[in-house]
Amino acid sequence: MSKSKGSRAERELLNMFWETGLWGGYRSAGSGSTPLPSPDLLVGNGKRYLAIECKSLKSKSRYLEPQQIKELIEFSKIFGAEPWIGLRFNNIGWYFIHPKKLKKTKNGNLIASLELLEKNGLNFEKLIKL
């Protein structure tokens, strides 16, 4: 995924939260460029706070770096936010999954597939209504 495509997806999702009128948030530009844990988006509604790592995909699945997911969980614990991974599938839209529901491959990598997210994930409307 190109940086511009990723940034565009992050901005799209941030706008979706703001457009609800109940959620606001912040996009951490260049979140991967610091040695400190930093999610792509931090959003909240005064009751819930979500730290979201965003991915945009052309295919139906994506390998995720275990270290990046570990840092998302670490940041979320310290900040008091719920950790979520948001995946935007081309021509399908956004799905969200809690890191603990990701599948591990035999060699220890994490994988998120459209099939897994349809089964164990949430769409945007369900995520904001939890």
Secondary structure as GFF3:
##gff-version 3
##sequence-region A 1 130
A	DSSP	alpha_helix	3	19	.	.	.	ID=ss1
A	DSSP	beta_strand	24	27	.	.	.	ID=ss2
A	DSSP	three_ten_helix	31	33	.	.	.	ID=ss3
A	DSSP	beta_strand	41	44	.	.	.	ID=ss4
A	DSSP	beta_strand	49	57	.	.	.	ID=ss5
A	DSSP	beta_strand	61	64	.	.	.	ID=ss6
A	DSSP	alpha_helix	66	79	.	.	.	ID=ss7
A	DSSP	beta_strand	82	89	.	.	.	ID=ss8
A	DSSP	beta_strand	93	97	.	.	.	ID=ss9
A	DSSP	three_ten_helix	99	101	.	.	.	ID=ss10
A	DSSP	beta_strand	103	104	.	.	.	ID=ss11
A	DSSP	beta_strand	110	113	.	.	.	ID=ss12
A	DSSP	alpha_helix	114	120	.	.	.	ID=ss13
A	DSSP	alpha_helix	124	129	.	.	.	ID=ss14
###
